[in-house]
Amino acid sequence: MRFNTRLIHAQQPADPLTGAVNTPIYLSSTYRQSAPNRHRGYVYSRSGNPTRAVLESTLADLESGRVGLAFSSGLGAFATLLEMFPSGSRIVAGDDLYGGTWRLFEHHRRQFGVRVEYVDLGRPGAAAAALKEPADLVYAESPTNPLLKLVDLRTVARLGHAAGALVVADNTFATPARQHPIELGADIVLHSTTKFLGGHSDILGGALVARERKVGERLAWLQNAVGAVPSPVDSFLVLRGIHTLGVRMSAHEASARAVAEVVDGHRAVRTVHYPGLRSHPQYVLARRQMSGPGGIVTIDLRGGGAAVRRFLRGLKVFTLAESLGGVESLVDHPASMTHASVPRAEREAHGVTDGVVRLSCGIEDPADLADDVRAALGRV
Ligand SMILES: *Cc1c(COP(=O)(O)O)cnc(C)c1O
């Protein structure tokens, strides 16, 4: 089956009990046993829940992996993943990361003696230099949050494997509708399903998908041991969001292109970061690695923080809020919001200055979004 059909049918049979076409929400924390340890596969909902199980096998299918696991948030998934790496482990991570990911890496570095090195994995030379020495984990976002830098996942996976590392890709921005890291060589894909997969800004969720069963079983053990699992209702809502991922991503991209055309070359804008523009330094890689550039456009305003405040006051359709990937357009100021936990010097060293604004383009009429951004830039 092709991808848009798999979104709706893969691993989602009609309910075997009733024929319901939608996966029922099994609100039960526990399951009757006919004798001690005699049961139908479900014992306790931290270990497994039938609604979550359908979501998990759907995620595995969409990401071309063997094992899918759902979590209570993206960071819940990431924290569980980090449990795999004892003190002394060497981790090579990208240098432009979601702020919460960076914060937890730093916590593990300080608290547990894990070695974390941040490298611009978008530069193959830098990745190769860092992976000359053995490593246990390579962690890459592509595209990155918020600067939409790309990592050549095939090359980095090859380098990571040669260094003996497990290679993990955060595929939150691209989604499986636009990029398949496991097919490019990654061992594990991570998601914040809060974003495009959920798609409606109404739940928190996360996911890990493992290419190999053995890695997946280790993660499944940790998922149960740590317990950062989603509720059955949230599992259902992610499944429901997944059904429309194909049409939503096309609409997000139409909006993002309309917005990118307005900001590209505008006198108030110093830099535009959007992999769908020819001016993006990795445009060729984007065309090769992704089937579309996605729905996020990041801009750097010339006037810094003061210009950002004027721009934000001028927006009528975009809502100032954290998060992204929902049907409604959202605007974020990383320096003071999503990435405020990263110290200024570190942030600015890799380009997240006070003028940076991240636009999550929703599925409203693209012309309204373009008008909104044009009018707000006019006030800068
Ligand atoms: C939001 C986000 C996360 C964290 O996910 P939560 O669901 O907020 O815990 C991780 N990675 C990326 C790229 C994100 O955008």
PDBQT file of the ligand as one rigid body, heavy atoms in Angstrom, charges set to zero:
ROOT
HETATM    1  C1  LIG A 401       8.521  19.543  20.853  1.00  0.00    +0.000 C 
HETATM    2  C2  LIG A 401       9.698  18.790  20.452  1.00  0.00    +0.000 A 
HETATM    3  C3  LIG A 401      10.241  17.796  21.275  1.00  0.00    +0.000 A 
HETATM    4  C4  LIG A 401       9.693  17.519  22.662  1.00  0.00    +0.000 C 
HETATM    5  O1  LIG A 401       8.413  16.968  22.620  1.00  0.00    +0.000 OA
HETATM    6  P1  LIG A 401       7.302  17.211  23.768  1.00  0.00    +0.000 P 
HETATM    7  O2  LIG A 401       6.128  16.456  23.214  1.00  0.00    +0.000 OA
HETATM    8  O3  LIG A 401       7.079  18.675  23.868  1.00  0.00    +0.000 OA
HETATM    9  O4  LIG A 401       7.835  16.630  25.016  1.00  0.00    +0.000 OA
HETATM   10  C5  LIG A 401      11.327  17.088  20.797  1.00  0.00    +0.000 A 
HETATM   11  N1  LIG A 401      11.869  17.345  19.596  1.00  0.00    +0.000 NA
HETATM   12  C6  LIG A 401      11.378  18.295  18.777  1.00  0.00    +0.000 A 
HETATM   13  C7  LIG A 401      12.018  18.537  17.446  1.00  0.00    +0.000 C 
HETATM   14  C8  LIG A 401      10.283  19.055  19.176  1.00  0.00    +0.000 A 
HETATM   15  O5  LIG A 401       9.822  20.017  18.366  1.00  0.00    +0.000 OA
ENDROOT
TORSDOF 0
